[in-house]
């Protein structure tokens, strides 16, 4: 299955993805470390599934939290593909590039 993930209602994940998705999960930005929809998405994924999202910072503002979530997703046999690295901080661009090389 291919899933889309957006962190806020304004995130255009559903209209800018390069391919159709089976289901979109979307959280409204908040101070919560992991949004309810992201938690549900992580509980839903199975080996071979793909998560499309705009950038690593959609998963959180902390580099360590993003790394932890990406490790969890990969441990479940799923992969993450980022659709837009254009507006990321240098830290997140480097993380995204490293992850792309690992996949």
N, C-alpha and C positions, 0 to 999 in steps of 0.2 A: 504494500500500500504506500501511497505517497501522501504525506500530510503537509499542510502549510501551518506556520505559526506566526502570529503577530502579537506584539506586546501592547498595542493600543488600538482603539477603534479607528484612529486616523492612519494607522499603518496600512499602506496600499498593497499588502502582501497578496490579496486575492485578485488584484487586477494587474500586477506586474510580474507575476511568476512566469518563467519561460515555458512552463508546461502545466497541464491541468493537474489538480490534486483531488484525492478522494474525499478529504475532509479538512476543514480549516479550524484551528483552535486559536482563540484570541483572548488575551487578557487586557484589561485596562491598566495602565501604568499605576503603580502604587509603591508604597514603601515595603510591601511584602517581598521577602526574598525570592519566593517562587510562587507565581500566580496559580490559582486553582485550575485554570485551563492547561497550563504547562504541566502541572502535576498529573492531570488526567491524560494528557498526551503521552507523557513518559510511562504511565501505567498501561497505556494502550499499545504502544509499539511492540513489534515482534521482530525476530531476526529477518533481515532483508528489507525492512521498511526504510523509507527515506523521509527525512524532515526537511522541507524547504523553508527558509526564512531569510529575511533581508540581510542580516549581519549577526555576528556573534553577540553584539550588545543587546539584541532582542531578548536574550536569555537572562540578562542582568547587567548591572552596572559595575560589579566587582569582577576583576579578572579571575580571581580564585573561584568565585561562584560559577562563572561561565565554564571554566576548566572542569570543575566538579560535575556539572550537568552534562557536558560533552563526554566526559569519561563514562558517566552512567549510561548515557544513550548508546555509546559504542559498546559498553559491556553487555548490553541487551541485544547486540547484533545489528543495530540500526545505524544508519549514517545520516549526517547532516550536510546539506549543501547550502551555501550562502549565495544569494542572488545579486548583492550589491556591496562591494567593498569601498565604494567611492567616498563615503562620508565618515569613515571610521578613524578613531585615534590610531596612532602608529602602533600601540600595543595590540589593539584588536586586529589590525591588518596583519601584523606578524603572526598572531595566533591563528588567524584564518588561513594564512598561507601555509603554516606548519601543518594544520589539520588537513588541508587539501593534499599535501604531499604524503601524509600518512594513509589516506584512503586509497 
